[in-house]
């Protein structure tokens, strides 16, 4: 049984405690990413089992059709649209998913908020180049003294999406003395009220009043491109937009255009439409955009949870009692 583990950028999976679960089996780990259909087909042609590292590699029908040996896909965390589950079911390929924790992405969200609002990346970068107590950020299009940054206490934290991550971020905001406003779907807004947080009157009000606006929506057909340039243009010139969820929540190129126009004044981003991004990416060239390389879930405890569950699903499948299968119909298809 050939097991292939994809996209281990930092070569850490083999050193996880949970990696011992796969010791009895033949597993190959790839630390680099390939995107082309042909390249992936060659890399995966002998795979019986593929372990996916979140959404780093997509498995569309066109690729699945080229993998005749494939019997199982084990997803770290929840399955998403990056895998054509229907195609897998037709081919008799079982797809297993796991679960994740909201703690790491929520903590990164808060880290980005604090770093961006106090201009830490700019101060640190300029200090390394010999500039003492200089953040830059003095463009004529920026508000007066934008370079100084601000504290969070007393300011408005807007949260769009009150799921597990959004709930934690709201709690952090309360602890820091912020006024927390939430917008989202009706069921989540009921939970918002029960938790003692304010429901904003409208989507427009959320963008207009927030000093910090954090996106915590799940990506699906309904939310794809839901944040428009018009929404961003309503934000204050001093405001910060934080996105640690999915880049595709925003209309293509809307954030770049909005930052160049100065509304919002700054963004902190952990997710991109195509990853990994290259050195010349447009957002990396903006001094008012803090960028991290999609590390919301990238920390030790999360990796042990994600890969531990994924490896359990692989072992259980090999032993004949599959677990956490999202397409049980695939198990009835004769290979």
C-alpha positions in Angstrom: 0.0 0.0 0.0 1.8 3.1 -1.2 0.9 6.2 0.9 1.8 9.7 -0.4 1.8 12.7 1.9 1.8 16.0 0.0 3.0 19.6 0.6 5.0 19.3 3.8 6.7 22.6 3.2 8.9 22.6 6.3 9.6 18.8 6.4 8.1 18.3 9.8 5.5 15.6 9.3 8.0 12.7 9.7 9.1 14.2 13.0 5.6 14.4 14.5 4.7 12.0 17.3 1.7 10.8 15.4 4.0 9.8 12.4 4.7 6.5 14.2 1.1 5.4 13.2 2.4 4.9 9.7 5.6 3.2 10.5 4.4 -0.3 9.4 3.5 1.1 5.9 5.3 2.6 3.0 4.9 6.4 3.0 6.5 9.0 0.9 6.5 12.7 1.9 6.8 15.5 -0.6 8.1 18.8 0.7 7.6 20.8 -2.5 4.4 21.6 -4.4 3.6 21.0 -8.0 0.5 22.5 -9.6 0.4 21.2 -13.2 -2.1 18.4 -13.9 0.6 16.4 -15.7 3.2 16.9 -12.9 0.7 15.8 -10.3 -0.4 12.8 -12.3 3.2 11.6 -12.5 3.8 12.3 -8.8 0.7 10.4 -7.8 0.5 7.6 -10.4 1.6 4.9 -7.9 -0.4 6.2 -4.9 -2.9 3.9 -3.2 -3.5 6.5 -0.5 -3.0 10.3 -0.6 -2.8 12.4 2.6 -3.7 16.0 1.8 -2.3 18.9 3.9 -5.4 21.1 4.0 -6.1 22.6 0.6 -2.5 22.9 -0.6 -3.2 20.5 -3.5 -6.4 20.3 -5.4 -7.8 17.0 -6.7 -10.2 17.8 -9.5 -11.9 15.1 -11.7 -9.4 15.5 -14.5 -6.6 14.5 -12.1 -8.6 11.7 -10.4 -9.2 10.1 -13.8 -5.5 9.8 -14.2 -4.9 7.9 -10.9 -6.1 4.3 -11.5 -4.5 2.9 -8.3 -5.9 5.4 -5.9 -8.2 3.9 -3.3 -8.3 6.5 -0.6 -7.8 10.2 0.2 -7.3 11.3 3.8 -7.9 14.9 4.4 -6.3 16.8 7.3 -9.2 18.7 8.7 -12.5 19.1 7.0 -13.0 18.3 3.3 -13.7 21.2 1.0 -14.3 22.0 -2.7 -10.6 21.3 -3.5 -11.5 17.6 -3.8 -14.1 16.4 -6.3 -15.8 14.1 -4.0 -18.4 13.1 -6.6 -15.7 11.9 -9.0 -14.1 10.0 -6.1 -17.4 8.2 -5.3 -17.9 7.2 -9.0 -14.3 5.8 -9.0 -14.7 4.0 -5.7 -12.2 6.2 -4.0 -13.0 6.7 -0.3 -12.5 10.2 1.1 -12.0 10.6 4.8 -11.9 13.8 6.8 -10.8 14.9 10.2 -11.4 17.8 12.5 -9.4 20.8 13.5 -9.1 23.3 16.4 -10.1 26.9 16.2 -7.4 28.0 18.6 -4.4 28.4 16.3 -6.2 30.4 13.6 -7.9 32.6 16.3 -4.6 33.3 18.0 -2.9 34.1 14.7 -5.8 36.5 13.9 -5.3 38.3 17.1 -1.5 38.4 16.6 -2.0 40.0 13.2 -4.4 42.5 14.6 -2.0 43.6 17.4 1.0 43.6 15.1 -0.7 45.6 12.3 -2.3 48.1 14.6 1.0 48.8 16.4 2.9 48.8 13.1 5.3 46.1 14.4 6.3 44.6 11.0 7.2 48.0 9.7 9.1 49.0 12.8 11.0 45.7 12.9 11.8 45.8 9.2 13.1 49.4 9.3 15.1 48.7 12.5 17.0 46.0 10.7 17.9 48.5 8.1 19.2 51.0 10.7 16.2 53.2 11.1 15.3 53.9 14.7 11.6 54.2 15.7 10.5 54.6 12.1 7.4 52.7 10.8 7.3 54.5 7.4 3.6 54.7 6.5 3.8 58.4 5.8 2.1 58.5 2.4 0.1 61.7 1.7 -2.9 59.4 1.1 -2.8 58.1 4.7 -4.4 59.8 7.7 -2.3 62.2 9.9 0.1 60.3 12.2 -1.0 56.9 10.7 2.7 55.9 11.2 2.2 55.8 15.0 -0.4 53.0 15.1 -3.0 52.7 17.8 -4.1 50.5 20.8 -7.1 48.2 20.6 -8.9 49.3 23.8 -12.0 51.3 23.2 -12.1 50.6 19.4 -14.6 48.8 17.4 -14.0 45.2 16.4 -16.2 44.0 13.6 -16.5 40.2 13.0 -18.2 38.8 10.0 -18.9 35.1 10.7 -19.5 33.9 14.3 -18.3 30.3 14.0 -15.8 28.7 16.2 -12.9 31.0 15.3 -15.1 34.1 15.2 -16.3 33.3 18.7 -12.8 33.1 20.1 -11.8 36.3 18.4 -14.8 38.1 19.9 -13.8 36.9 23.3 -10.3 38.3 22.8 -11.8 41.6 21.8 -13.9 41.7 24.9 -10.8 41.0 27.0 -9.0 43.8 25.4 -11.8 46.3 26.1 -13.0 46.6 22.5 -16.6 47.1 21.4 -17.4 43.9 19.5 -19.9 44.0 16.6 -20.9 40.8 14.7 -22.6 40.2 11.4 -23.5 36.9 9.8 -26.2 34.3 9.2 -29.3 34.3 11.4 -28.4 31.2 13.5 -25.0 32.6 14.4 -26.5 35.9 15.3 -28.7 34.2 17.8 -25.6 32.8 19.4 -24.0 36.2 19.3 -26.8 37.7 21.4 -26.7 34.8 23.8 -23.0 35.4 24.3 -23.6 39.0 25.1 -22.2 40.6 21.9 -23.7 43.3 19.7 -25.3 42.4 16.4 -24.6 45.2 13.9 -27.6 46.7 12.2 -26.5 46.0 8.6 -23.6 44.8 6.5 -22.9 48.4 5.6 -22.7 49.4 9.2 -20.2 46.7 9.9 -17.8 48.1 7.3 -18.4 51.7 8.1 -18.0 51.5 11.9 -15.3 48.9 12.4 -11.8 50.0 13.4 -10.7 46.4 12.9 -12.8 44.1 10.7 -12.0 40.4 10.8 -13.5 37.8 8.3 -14.4 34.4 9.6 -16.7 33.0 7.0 -16.6 29.5 5.5 -15.9 29.5 1.7 -18.8 28.1 -0.4 -20.8 29.1 -3.4 -22.7 31.6 -1.3 -19.7 33.3 0.2 -17.4 33.2 -2.8 -16.6 36.9 -3.6 -19.1 38.1 -1.0 -16.8 41.0 0.1 -16.9 43.6 -2.7 -14.8 46.6 -3.4 -17.9 48.7 -2.5 -17.8 47.2 1.0 -14.1 47.9 1.5 -14.6 51.4 0.3 -16.9 52.1 3.2 -14.2 51.4 5.7 -12.3 54.2 7.6 -9.0 55.3 6.2 -7.6 54.3 9.6 -9.2 50.9 9.7 -7.6 47.4 9.4 -9.0 44.5 7.5 -7.9 41.0 8.7 -8.4 37.9 6.7 -7.2 34.5 8.0 -10.1 32.6 6.5 -10.1 32.4 2.7 -8.9 34.8 0.0 -11.8 33.9 -2.3 -14.2 35.5 0.1 -13.1 38.8 -1.5 -13.9 39.9 -5.0 -10.8 39.3 -7.2 -8.4 42.3 -6.9 -10.8 44.2 -4.6 -8.4 44.3 -1.7 -5.5 45.5 -3.8 -7.6 48.3 -5.3 -9.0 49.2 -1.9 -5.6 49.5 -0.2 -4.3 51.6 -3.0 -7.3 53.9 -2.5 -6.7 54.1 1.2 -9.9 52.5 2.4 -9.2 50.6 4.5 -5.8 52.0 5.5 -4.3 48.7 6.2 -4.8 44.9 5.8 -3.3 41.8 7.5 -3.6 38.8 5.3 -2.7 35.1 5.8 -4.5 33.6 2.8 -4.2 34.0 -1.0 -6.1 32.9 -4.1 -3.1 30.9 -5.4 -0.6 29.5 -3.0 2.4 29.5 -2.5 2.6 33.1 -3.6 5.7 34.4 -5.3 8.1 37.1 -4.2 6.7 39.7 -6.6 3.0 39.3 -5.4 1.2 42.6 -5.5 0.2 42.6 -1.8 3.8 42.0 -0.8 4.8 45.3 -2.4 2.3 47.3 -0.3 3.7 48.9 2.9 0.2 49.0 4.3 -0.4 45.2 4.0 1.0 42.7 6.5 1.3 39.3 4.9 2.0 35.9 6.5 2.3 32.6 4.5 -0.9 30.9 5.4 0.1 29.8 8.9 -3.2 30.0 10.7 -3.2 26.3 11.5 0.6 25.8 11.2 1.8 25.1 14.7 2.7 21.9 16.6 -0.5 21.1 18.4 -2.6 21.6 15.3 -0.3 19.4 13.2 -0.5 16.6 15.7 -4.3 16.9 15.7 -4.7 17.2 12.0 -2.2 14.5 10.9 -2.9 12.2 13.8 -6.6 11.9 12.8 -5.7 11.7 9.1 -3.2 8.8 9.8 -5.8 7.0 12.0 -8.2 7.2 9.1 -5.6 5.7 6.8 -4.7 2.9 9.1 -8.4 2.1 9.7 -9.1 2.0 6.0 -6.1 -0.4 5.4 -7.3 -2.7 8.2 -10.8 -2.8 6.7 -12.9 -0.7 9.1 -12.8 2.8 7.5 -13.6 5.8 9.6 -14.8 9.4 9.0 -15.7 8.6 5.3 -17.6 11.5 3.7 -18.7 9.4 0.7 -19.7 6.0 2.0 -21.1 5.1 -1.4 -17.5 4.8 -2.7 -17.1 1.8 -0.5 -19.7 -0.1 -2.5 -18.1 0.5 -5.9 -16.1 -2.5 -7.2 -12.6 -1.4 -8.1 
